[in-house]
Amino acid sequence: MSSSSVAEFFETLRGKNVFFDALHGNHGDRLLSLAAQSLLDSAPFTLAPNLHSADFILINGGGSMADGWFGLERLTRYCTKFPSHPLAVLPSSFYLTKSNLKELIGTRQAPLWLWARERTSLGVLQGAGLGDNVHLQLDHDLAFSLAQHPMIEGLHRTPIQHGVLVIERDDWEGPTGRTRPLAPPGLDFIPERVRTLIRKTVLGPIRRRQDSTSKFAQAAVRFVHGRHFEATALPPHVADISLAETCSFAEFLTHVAAARVIVTTRLHVAILGHLLQRRTYLVDGRYHKFRGVFDYSMQGGSTELLAWDGQELVFAT
């Protein structure tokens, strides 16, 4: 493994035409896209409008390089259809329960750079037998690069409105076993904008009822009120604000900034709370990305790691 930050690596691409895949998803992914765009704005290369005019492919980072999400499929497609294009994946967590990364990458002629955003994922990559043409790197999740961004400076001035903000995710990564209501597979042919509108209008009331009765949310409020007396003077806000059907991206940012204390099963909510120096409790999930990013990038700040034991929140060991 060589040592190179993403910003340093961008300098090696000077003069190239680079196609950037932002991997749009929930509001956490949009936060990552914002961080990537901030770096790209000062990068010494040109962004290509499409793949066929590019001589380098750059894939945004995050948590999508795991079985169960779309990132591995996207990486495989680029490796298969553009084997002679150099390619890089920005800092990500890699979690392979079924896939063989060496087989997914295939026999590429061009080099590949893979960044891990925590040490466990780096170990996954190092143990995958990927060969000399694949360069492994370690760097922090890109969202941490927003620390001095004007947006963060502006959010610091947000008045506190929530005593505690509670975010409980409802997919396979979450620790509580909660599932998303009425989310049948095979609807990807419907435009995301339409699906979001349907989820917001039809599923919104269902989600709000689930939020209000969630055992996890009630335990989170008890946990915070037992440790932070100052949080009891303001009402709690319980919602998975990372989802577009729950709120807009601007509202996502404001909700995090307006919280006195945050309890979250969403990693990028914790990262944003960490950047804003809000007292934040990140609840460990079902694989190593949560603890890994916490250990590598969030030690010594305003964030602590918790675990869900099925009934209560406890400090992670």
Protein Blocks (a to p, Z undefined) as FASTA:
>chain_A
ZZddfklmmmmmgoiacdddehpabfklmmmmmmmmmmmmmpcbdcdfbfklpcbdcdde
djklcghiaklmmmmmmmmmmmmbccdddddddddfkbcfklmnopafbdcddddfbfkl
mmmmmmnonojkbccdddddfklmmmmgmklmmmmmpccfbfbacdddfbfkbmnlpace
hiaehilmpcfklmmmmmmmmmmmmmmmmmmmomklmmmmmmmmmmmmmlmmpccddddf
kbmklpcfklmmmmmmmpmbdcdfbfklmmmmmmnopacdddddfbfklmmmmmmmmgoi
abdcdddehjaccddZZ
